[in-house]
């Protein structure tokens, strides 16, 4: 099957799973088809599916990521010892683990085609990631606490694992509690990584998007917490600060250079 044939198969399969989607018309354009497929991935509840679907989905998603271009940590130059700054799409990074800025349900973003990192990671990992998170949350029996971390396989992403953490939501004035909780996110992710023998960990800008944590202060906490952790534990883990926006890149460059 070509990539186009796989995309149509996946769209038709996902539509057939739910009678409410029977009126959906599949568009002809490539861009529109990709958006429809992503939307169907985003709104699908965690549940089992056929081995054929998973095989075709996995092949499709891995090829999509390959076409976007994969960056390996070995291709990056450290900005400090064991510390990297990289601007790019975290779903294309090959390293030990990437950090997902999750919400307390820990099931990914259900908003179709939303621009958050949670949506992107779940989209390109495949439906298995939501199922894995669902099993973790079912076993836990309650929503995820802010500042903690959980690890899952990365499935179709080029990294080995995804570490999920729930950052603080800043509703008004930034408080010391907000700052402490954000620092806890970074420490928990590092601890979880090392418990699972992860040698390199890529952090997104936790809480700075939809959760409204001020970008500059968040970066200060991220760098300080990671450096303190590595020094206190004599840790050799490689830390990548991943940014997407130019403004965040400039903030981290200032802090690290």
BALOBA-1460 file (C-alpha; in Angstrom, 3 decimals):
// residues 257
<rec num="1" residu="x" x="0.000" y="0.000" z="0.000"/>
<rec num="2" residu="x" x="1.132" y="3.526" z="-0.730"/>
<rec num="3" residu="x" x="1.121" y="6.183" z="1.980"/>
<rec num="4" residu="x" x="-2.064" y="7.632" z="0.445"/>
<rec num="5" residu="x" x="-3.763" y="4.221" z="0.468"/>
<rec num="6" residu="x" x="-2.783" y="3.681" z="4.095"/>
<rec num="7" residu="x" x="-4.182" y="7.091" z="5.029"/>
<rec num="8" residu="x" x="-7.524" y="6.327" z="3.372"/>
<rec num="9" residu="x" x="-7.663" y="2.904" z="5.028"/>
<rec num="10" residu="x" x="-7.072" y="4.450" z="8.468"/>
<rec num="11" residu="x" x="-9.667" y="7.182" z="7.914"/>
<rec num="12" residu="x" x="-12.312" y="4.706" z="6.739"/>
<rec num="13" residu="x" x="-11.587" y="2.320" z="9.603"/>
<rec num="14" residu="x" x="-11.867" y="5.035" z="12.256"/>
<rec num="15" residu="x" x="-15.082" y="6.349" z="10.734"/>
<rec num="16" residu="x" x="-16.547" y="2.832" z="10.697"/>
<rec num="17" residu="x" x="-15.867" y="2.417" z="14.426"/>
<rec num="18" residu="x" x="-18.545" y="4.939" z="15.398"/>
<rec num="19" residu="x" x="-21.977" y="5.255" z="13.808"/>
<rec num="20" residu="x" x="-22.014" y="8.988" z="14.619"/>
<rec num="21" residu="x" x="-19.327" y="9.538" z="11.964"/>
<rec num="22" residu="x" x="-21.325" y="7.986" z="9.124"/>
<rec num="23" residu="x" x="-21.994" y="11.339" z="7.446"/>
<rec num="24" residu="x" x="-18.338" y="12.381" z="7.303"/>
<rec num="25" residu="x" x="-17.200" y="13.041" z="3.753"/>
<rec num="26" residu="x" x="-13.563" y="12.186" z="3.063"/>
<rec num="27" residu="x" x="-11.907" y="15.170" z="1.354"/>
<rec num="28" residu="x" x="-9.759" y="14.799" z="-1.749"/>
<rec num="29" residu="x" x="-6.897" y="17.078" z="-0.751"/>
<rec num="30" residu="x" x="-3.783" y="15.762" z="0.983"/>
<rec num="31" residu="x" x="-3.763" y="18.467" z="3.676"/>
<rec num="32" residu="x" x="-7.465" y="18.021" z="4.432"/>
<rec num="33" residu="x" x="-7.129" y="14.226" z="4.622"/>
<rec num="34" residu="x" x="-4.230" y="14.511" z="7.035"/>
<rec num="35" residu="x" x="-6.216" y="16.882" z="9.242"/>
<rec num="36" residu="x" x="-9.215" y="14.555" z="9.218"/>
<rec num="37" residu="x" x="-7.072" y="11.557" z="10.163"/>
<rec num="38" residu="x" x="-5.416" y="13.471" z="12.985"/>
<rec num="39" residu="x" x="-8.800" y="14.616" z="14.254"/>
<rec num="40" residu="x" x="-10.096" y="11.040" z="14.244"/>
<rec num="41" residu="x" x="-7.027" y="9.907" z="16.175"/>
<rec num="42" residu="x" x="-7.530" y="12.753" z="18.662"/>
<rec num="43" residu="x" x="-11.168" y="12.021" z="19.514"/>
<rec num="44" residu="x" x="-10.891" y="8.227" z="19.633"/>
<rec num="45" residu="x" x="-11.430" y="6.803" z="23.106"/>
<rec num="46" residu="x" x="-8.952" y="4.177" z="24.359"/>
<rec num="47" residu="x" x="-10.025" y="0.739" z="23.186"/>
<rec num="48" residu="x" x="-8.623" y="-2.293" z="21.429"/>
<rec num="49" residu="x" x="-8.480" y="-2.563" z="17.668"/>
<rec num="50" residu="x" x="-7.418" y="-5.032" z="14.993"/>
<rec num="51" residu="x" x="-3.819" y="-6.107" z="14.430"/>
<rec num="52" residu="x" x="-4.188" y="-5.101" z="10.770"/>
<rec num="53" residu="x" x="-5.158" y="-1.556" z="11.734"/>
<rec num="54" residu="x" x="-2.168" y="-1.280" z="14.079"/>
<rec num="55" residu="x" x="0.226" y="-2.591" z="11.438"/>
<rec num="56" residu="x" x="-0.952" y="-0.084" z="8.829"/>
<rec num="57" residu="x" x="-1.131" y="2.752" z="11.347"/>
<rec num="58" residu="x" x="2.409" y="2.047" z="12.552"/>
<rec num="59" residu="x" x="3.805" y="1.946" z="9.029"/>
<rec num="60" residu="x" x="1.973" y="5.153" z="8.126"/>
<rec num="61" residu="x" x="3.044" y="7.140" z="11.197"/>
<rec num="62" residu="x" x="6.667" y="6.024" z="11.030"/>
<rec num="63" residu="x" x="6.855" y="7.090" z="7.394"/>
<rec num="64" residu="x" x="5.239" y="10.453" z="8.178"/>
<rec num="65" residu="x" x="7.875" y="11.075" z="10.836"/>
<rec num="66" residu="x" x="10.657" y="9.932" z="8.521"/>
<rec num="67" residu="x" x="9.465" y="12.418" z="5.911"/>
<rec num="68" residu="x" x="9.463" y="15.232" z="8.469"/>
<rec num="69" residu="x" x="13.086" y="14.370" z="9.274"/>
<rec num="70" residu="x" x="14.440" y="12.681" z="12.397"/>
<rec num="71" residu="x" x="17.086" y="14.369" z="14.549"/>
<rec num="72" residu="x" x="19.312" y="12.093" z="16.620"/>
<rec num="73" residu="x" x="20.827" y="13.304" z="19.887"/>
<rec num="74" residu="x" x="24.198" y="12.187" z="18.531"/>
<rec num="75" residu="x" x="23.865" y="14.909" z="15.878"/>
<rec num="76" residu="x" x="23.509" y="17.651" z="18.497"/>
<rec num="77" residu="x" x="26.301" y="19.636" z="20.148"/>
<rec num="78" residu="x" x="26.059" y="20.196" z="23.909"/>
<rec num="79" residu="x" x="25.744" y="23.788" z="25.039"/>
<rec num="80" residu="x" x="27.162" y="22.728" z="28.422"/>
<rec num="81" residu="x" x="28.396" y="19.355" z="29.659"/>
<rec num="82" residu="x" x="25.565" y="16.823" z="29.115"/>
<rec num="83" residu="x" x="23.123" y="19.675" z="28.422"/>
<rec num="84" residu="x" x="21.688" y="20.523" z="25.004"/>
<rec num="85" residu="x" x="19.386" y="23.171" z="23.564"/>
<rec num="86" residu="x" x="17.441" y="22.132" z="20.481"/>
<rec num="87" residu="x" x="14.744" y="24.015" z="18.588"/>
<rec num="88" residu="x" x="12.441" y="21.700" z="16.685"/>
<rec num="89" residu="x" x="9.550" y="19.263" z="16.679"/>
<rec num="90" residu="x" x="9.982" y="16.998" z="19.718"/>
<rec num="91" residu="x" x="8.076" y="14.178" z="17.979"/>
<rec num="92" residu="x" x="10.992" y="13.864" z="15.523"/>
<rec num="93" residu="x" x="13.745" y="13.578" z="18.150"/>
<rec num="94" residu="x" x="15.558" y="10.263" z="18.627"/>
<rec num="95" residu="x" x="16.762" y="10.023" z="22.216"/>
<rec num="96" residu="x" x="16.054" y="8.012" z="25.353"/>
<rec num="97" residu="x" x="12.805" y="9.730" z="26.308"/>
<rec num="98" residu="x" x="10.833" y="12.880" z="25.626"/>
<rec num="99" residu="x" x="8.651" y="14.682" z="28.152"/>
<rec num="100" residu="x" x="4.976" y="15.214" z="27.470"/>
<rec num="101" residu="x" x="3.175" y="18.114" z="29.152"/>
<rec num="102" residu="x" x="0.018" y="16.199" z="30.028"/>
<rec num="103" residu="x" x="-3.240" y="17.069" z="31.754"/>
<rec num="104" residu="x" x="-4.559" y="15.396" z="34.894"/>
<rec num="105" residu="x" x="-6.568" y="12.810" z="32.935"/>
<rec num="106" residu="x" x="-3.291" y="11.671" z="31.344"/>
<rec num="107" residu="x" x="-5.076" y="10.442" z="28.213"/>
<rec num="108" residu="x" x="-3.837" y="12.984" z="25.723"/>
<rec num="109" residu="x" x="-5.613" y="15.929" z="24.121"/>
<rec num="110" residu="x" x="-9.089" y="15.116" z="22.780"/>
<rec num="111" residu="x" x="-9.461" y="18.442" z="20.931"/>
<rec num="112" residu="x" x="-9.214" y="17.750" z="17.170"/>
<rec num="113" residu="x" x="-6.010" y="19.124" z="15.614"/>
<rec num="114" residu="x" x="-5.149" y="21.147" z="18.699"/>
<rec num="115" residu="x" x="-1.714" y="22.743" z="18.675"/>
<rec num="116" residu="x" x="-0.547" y="21.529" z="22.095"/>
<rec num="117" residu="x" x="2.387" y="19.157" z="22.546"/>
<rec num="118" residu="x" x="0.128" y="16.578" z="24.220"/>
<rec num="119" residu="x" x="-1.909" y="16.375" z="21.011"/>
<rec num="120" residu="x" x="1.166" y="16.075" z="18.781"/>
<rec num="121" residu="x" x="2.821" y="13.372" z="20.873"/>
<rec num="122" residu="x" x="-0.318" y="11.243" z="21.067"/>
<rec num="123" residu="x" x="-1.013" y="11.719" z="17.356"/>
<rec num="124" residu="x" x="2.377" y="10.534" z="16.128"/>
<rec num="125" residu="x" x="2.859" y="7.858" z="18.779"/>
<rec num="126" residu="x" x="-0.370" y="6.225" z="17.636"/>
<rec num="127" residu="x" x="-3.485" y="5.043" z="19.415"/>
<rec num="128" residu="x" x="-1.459" y="2.623" z="21.554"/>
<rec num="129" residu="x" x="-0.194" y="5.536" z="23.676"/>
<rec num="130" residu="x" x="-3.685" y="6.517" z="24.821"/>
<rec num="131" residu="x" x="-4.426" y="2.873" z="25.626"/>
<rec num="132" residu="x" x="-1.214" y="2.584" z="27.659"/>
<rec num="133" residu="x" x="-2.028" y="5.777" z="29.577"/>
<rec num="134" residu="x" x="-5.568" y="4.544" z="30.178"/>
<rec num="135" residu="x" x="-4.259" y="1.327" z="31.731"/>
<rec num="136" residu="x" x="-1.938" y="3.314" z="34.011"/>
<rec num="137" residu="x" x="-4.737" y="5.606" z="35.139"/>
<rec num="138" residu="x" x="-7.189" y="2.751" z="35.628"/>
<rec num="139" residu="x" x="-4.673" y="1.018" z="37.894"/>
<rec num="140" residu="x" x="-4.032" y="4.270" z="39.788"/>
<rec num="141" residu="x" x="-7.722" y="4.960" z="40.311"/>
<rec num="142" residu="x" x="-7.502" y="8.751" z="40.383"/>
<rec num="143" residu="x" x="-6.304" y="11.661" z="38.289"/>
<rec num="144" residu="x" x="-2.610" y="12.403" z="38.079"/>
<rec num="145" residu="x" x="-1.210" y="14.812" z="40.640"/>
<rec num="146" residu="x" x="0.647" y="17.913" z="39.548"/>
<rec num="147" residu="x" x="4.400" y="17.544" z="39.748"/>
<rec num="148" residu="x" x="4.539" y="13.757" z="39.366"/>
<rec num="149" residu="x" x="5.645" y="11.692" z="36.359"/>
<rec num="150" residu="x" x="4.757" y="8.444" z="34.606"/>
<rec num="151" residu="x" x="6.562" y="6.565" z="31.841"/>
<rec num="152" residu="x" x="5.202" y="4.702" z="28.819"/>
<rec num="153" residu="x" x="6.695" y="3.259" z="25.651"/>
<rec num="154" residu="x" x="6.905" y="5.743" z="22.770"/>
<rec num="155" residu="x" x="5.380" y="3.343" z="20.224"/>
<rec num="156" residu="x" x="5.806" y="5.026" z="16.803"/>
<rec num="157" residu="x" x="7.919" y="7.962" z="17.931"/>
<rec num="158" residu="x" x="11.681" y="7.766" z="17.293"/>
<rec num="159" residu="x" x="12.469" y="8.025" z="21.019"/>
<rec num="160" residu="x" x="12.279" y="4.989" z="23.316"/>
<rec num="161" residu="x" x="9.911" y="6.333" z="25.986"/>
<rec num="162" residu="x" x="7.517" y="9.152" z="26.776"/>
<rec num="163" residu="x" x="7.528" y="10.551" z="30.302"/>
<rec num="164" residu="x" x="4.259" y="12.299" z="31.123"/>
<rec num="165" residu="x" x="4.021" y="15.041" z="33.724"/>
<rec num="166" residu="x" x="1.251" y="17.435" z="34.752"/>
<rec num="167" residu="x" x="2.501" y="20.954" z="35.269"/>
<rec num="168" residu="x" x="0.865" y="23.677" z="37.385"/>
<rec num="169" residu="x" x="-1.876" y="25.819" z="35.872"/>
<rec num="170" residu="x" x="-1.295" y="29.515" z="36.546"/>
<rec num="171" residu="x" x="-4.659" y="31.218" z="36.886"/>
<rec num="172" residu="x" x="-3.479" y="34.646" z="37.935"/>
<rec num="173" residu="x" x="-0.403" y="35.836" z="39.845"/>
<rec num="174" residu="x" x="2.476" y="33.376" z="39.855"/>
<rec num="175" residu="x" x="2.942" y="31.873" z="43.319"/>
<rec num="176" residu="x" x="5.756" y="30.067" z="45.127"/>
<rec num="177" residu="x" x="3.560" y="26.965" z="45.080"/>
<rec num="178" residu="x" x="3.392" y="27.150" z="41.277"/>
<rec num="179" residu="x" x="7.176" y="27.404" z="41.109"/>
<rec num="180" residu="x" x="7.712" y="24.488" z="43.489"/>
<rec num="181" residu="x" x="5.293" y="22.303" z="41.545"/>
<rec num="182" residu="x" x="7.040" y="23.069" z="38.261"/>
<rec num="183" residu="x" x="10.406" y="22.191" z="39.799"/>
<rec num="184" residu="x" x="8.834" y="18.956" z="41.030"/>
<rec num="185" residu="x" x="7.825" y="18.119" z="37.442"/>
<rec num="186" residu="x" x="11.436" y="18.370" z="36.288"/>
<rec num="187" residu="x" x="12.807" y="16.368" z="39.232"/>
<rec num="188" residu="x" x="10.134" y="13.677" z="38.881"/>
<rec num="189" residu="x" x="10.860" y="13.279" z="35.170"/>
<rec num="190" residu="x" x="14.596" y="12.955" z="35.797"/>
<rec num="191" residu="x" x="14.045" y="10.438" z="38.606"/>
<rec num="192" residu="x" x="11.627" y="8.410" z="36.475"/>
<rec num="193" residu="x" x="14.053" y="8.426" z="33.572"/>
<rec num="194" residu="x" x="16.967" y="7.164" z="35.619"/>
<rec num="195" residu="x" x="14.877" y="4.489" z="37.341"/>
<rec num="196" residu="x" x="14.193" y="3.153" z="33.855"/>
<rec num="197" residu="x" x="17.820" y="3.396" z="32.672"/>
<rec num="198" residu="x" x="17.067" y="6.239" z="30.260"/>
<rec num="199" residu="x" x="20.326" y="7.887" z="29.256"/>
<rec num="200" residu="x" x="18.969" y="11.035" z="27.600"/>
<rec num="201" residu="x" x="15.835" y="13.065" z="28.298"/>
<rec num="202" residu="x" x="14.284" y="15.862" z="26.237"/>
<rec num="203" residu="x" x="12.176" y="18.392" z="28.124"/>
<rec num="204" residu="x" x="9.490" y="20.470" z="26.475"/>
<rec num="205" residu="x" x="8.604" y="23.856" z="28.006"/>
<rec num="206" residu="x" x="6.306" y="22.427" z="30.680"/>
<rec num="207" residu="x" x="3.272" y="24.563" z="31.646"/>
<rec num="208" residu="x" x="4.196" y="27.544" z="29.467"/>
<rec num="209" residu="x" x="1.495" y="27.080" z="26.817"/>
<rec num="210" residu="x" x="-2.092" y="26.350" z="27.754"/>
<rec num="211" residu="x" x="-1.163" y="26.418" z="31.473"/>
<rec num="212" residu="x" x="0.111" y="30.051" z="31.299"/>
<rec num="213" residu="x" x="3.329" y="29.735" z="33.301"/>
<rec num="214" residu="x" x="5.559" y="32.728" z="32.410"/>
<rec num="215" residu="x" x="8.137" y="31.498" z="29.905"/>
<rec num="216" residu="x" x="11.241" y="33.145" z="31.339"/>
<rec num="217" residu="x" x="10.616" y="32.053" z="34.926"/>
<rec num="218" residu="x" x="9.732" y="28.543" z="33.742"/>
<rec num="219" residu="x" x="13.039" y="28.288" z="31.892"/>
<rec num="220" residu="x" x="14.963" y="29.495" z="34.939"/>
<rec num="221" residu="x" x="13.334" y="26.788" z="37.054"/>
<rec num="222" residu="x" x="13.941" y="24.142" z="34.391"/>
<rec num="223" residu="x" x="17.658" y="24.870" z="34.063"/>
<rec num="224" residu="x" x="18.221" y="25.292" z="37.812"/>
<rec num="225" residu="x" x="16.384" y="22.085" z="38.712"/>
<rec num="226" residu="x" x="18.116" y="19.976" z="36.076"/>
<rec num="227" residu="x" x="21.574" y="21.241" z="37.027"/>
<rec num="228" residu="x" x="20.948" y="20.757" z="40.742"/>
<rec num="229" residu="x" x="19.654" y="17.245" z="40.150"/>
<rec num="230" residu="x" x="22.686" y="16.261" z="38.081"/>
<rec num="231" residu="x" x="25.084" y="17.728" z="40.628"/>
<rec num="232" residu="x" x="23.377" y="16.235" z="43.703"/>
<rec num="233" residu="x" x="23.040" y="12.770" z="42.173"/>
<rec num="234" residu="x" x="26.278" y="12.867" z="40.192"/>
<rec num="235" residu="x" x="23.985" y="11.931" z="37.305"/>
<rec num="236" residu="x" x="25.334" y="11.347" z="33.816"/>
<rec num="237" residu="x" x="21.915" y="11.691" z="32.137"/>
<rec num="238" residu="x" x="21.968" y="13.931" z="29.086"/>
<rec num="239" residu="x" x="19.354" y="16.688" z="29.240"/>
<rec num="240" residu="x" x="17.905" y="18.317" z="26.132"/>
<rec num="241" residu="x" x="15.875" y="21.497" z="26.507"/>
<rec num="242" residu="x" x="13.567" y="21.381" z="23.516"/>
<rec num="243" residu="x" x="11.953" y="24.605" z="22.366"/>
<rec num="244" residu="x" x="9.636" y="25.288" z="19.467"/>
<rec num="245" residu="x" x="9.302" y="29.066" z="19.557"/>
<rec num="246" residu="x" x="12.106" y="31.502" z="18.819"/>
<rec num="247" residu="x" x="11.313" y="33.452" z="22.004"/>
<rec num="248" residu="x" x="11.918" y="30.359" z="24.152"/>
<rec num="249" residu="x" x="15.119" y="29.602" z="22.253"/>
<rec num="250" residu="x" x="16.497" y="33.056" z="23.093"/>
<rec num="251" residu="x" x="15.547" y="32.654" z="26.772"/>
<rec num="252" residu="x" x="17.362" y="29.316" z="27.093"/>
<rec num="253" residu="x" x="20.368" y="30.546" z="25.139"/>
<rec num="254" residu="x" x="20.729" y="33.430" z="27.584"/>
<rec num="255" residu="x" x="20.473" y="31.086" z="30.570"/>
<rec num="256" residu="x" x="22.826" y="28.420" z="29.245"/>
<rec num="257" residu="x" x="25.483" y="30.517" z="27.501"/>
